[in-house]
Amino acid sequence: MKFSLPLLCTAALGASALHAQDYFPLHPENQWIYRTAFARAHSYTTVDILRHEAVGGQTYSVVRNFPTNGQQALLRQTDTGSLIRYNPQTRAEEVWAEFNTEVGGTYRTALDECSQTARIESREAKATVPAAEFSNALQIRYQAANCADAGLESEIYAPYIGLVERTSITIAGPHKAQLVYARVGGVTVLSAPEVALTVGIDKSTYASAEPLELRLTLRNSSPAPLVLDITSSQRYDAVIRDAAGKDVYQLSAARAFLAVLGREEIAQSERNYLESIPLANHSGQALPAGRYTIEAWITTGPGGAGFTPPRYSGVVSFVIR
């Protein structure tokens, strides 16, 4: 997936406005997942914004696992493009990044004690990470200090997405942490190639006899097509279970399906299936108040002798009051 600031938007903005792009969106519930490759394994770091918090008349975002695992930071961005951290030990603010600095310009940073001088290398850097390709990224390079085998080498930020790549100095050589997933503002979602089924319902609590709106999204963003072997006109099914695990409703129980053999391919796209399910048993009696789960899955055929097809399924809990 390629991601860049839309051309119409770019043409409408002047240079000063472009410099004010949001390179670290600090909205609660934003989340980024990074993968660092080692010799024979990968490690993952999840960075998320927990909430806003007021300190000394300023409002900060509480950011977890940034810049390192296990750390929480109080961050805010100024109107001039500075990323500011409140240091609870000194009870003072310190500059972590000056995103508005001109290309070739330097600034002092407290982001890493081993790399306290940063230089804006480019505002049109290209970056290819598992989540997406970027062509208009901000690249920052750090000057090594007196720390041996430690510190930062470079960072790449994409406008309105955040940090997409960080290269750290280690005793084993440079290590790159690259973005594999981002959820920003509840709207923009980027992810590395994957095959996934999402099972969603419209809310978590229902009134008696109220319908449940179910959505299944089968998505394939991997290079290889996802092949589904079909034995009937049915594409999905769902079952509701009570707190004891007993089946109280199955979507397909009162339906007939045509015997149709075939194959479907999902090539770097998705299929969405929607259903309105009455919260009642097959006799039409409303389900009593209590806790329930709904499991939904994609129905596929045997796929040939001796072959068991993969099961794409998901489970969501809900309550009837």
HUCORWO-V988800 format. One line per field, one symbol per residue. burial: # if it has 24 or more other ideal C-beta (glycine too) atoms within 12 Angstrom, else .. Layout:
# HUCORWO-V988800
burial: ???
This chain:
# HUCORWO-V988800
burial: #.###............##.#######..#######........######.........########....######...######......#########.....#.####.##########.#.#.###############.......###################.....##########...#####.########....#.....#.########....#.#.#...#########.....##.#............#.#....#.#.#.###.......#....##########..........###.#.###.
